[in-house]
Amino acid sequence: MRMGAVLRYYNNLLHKYPWRTHITQTALFMGLGDFICQTTIEKIPIKEVEWKRVARFTTIGFLIMGPGLRIWYIQLDKIIPAATKYIGVKKMLVDQAVFAPAAAFAIISASGALQSKSYGQIKQALDEKLVDVILANWMMWPAVQTVNFTYVPFNYRILVVNVAAIFWNIYLAWKANT
């Protein structure tokens, strides 16, 4: 399939089923991030990939991050109208102050819960990892989100985030599973 045909197909899906498309692509990109983490960072042979772990990360994308991003972006557009001066910077600051910490908390917590960890183990993981994840987030995402909120039309923002998040998801998968 040629790139133009792929883009037309994606646009068609996006216009017909925006929620499903955003949620599904987020889930797939999160699962891909965990798979890449296992095979490249952790150097696990493909034959030994922990597919349940990939499925857990995919599930977090499908149930939490996909819907969360879509709802958040809708609300962010209501909070900060399009005609606002410095819209990209303002949205990025609100995004990084509100959504980024909440998303980090949700991913670490959900990852622990899906691994059947106890409340105490999840709390310990949050105590040990949450600040590091948020600080790492602030090293990458402000630049991505400023460009995203300034130049990218609403319907494509989640795609931009998901493409950039391939690297972020690798880090999160590593952090959530170590």
Secondary structure, DSSP 8 states (H G I E B T S, - for coil): --HHHHHHHHHHHHHH-HHHHHHHHHHHHHHHHHHHIIIIIS---GGG--HHHHHHHHHHIIIIIHHHHHHHHHHHHHHS-TTSTTHHHHHHHHIIIIIHHHHHHHHHHHHHHHTT--HHHHHHHHHHHHHHHHHHHHHHHHHHHHHHHHHS-HHHHHHHHHHHHHHHHHHHHHHHT-
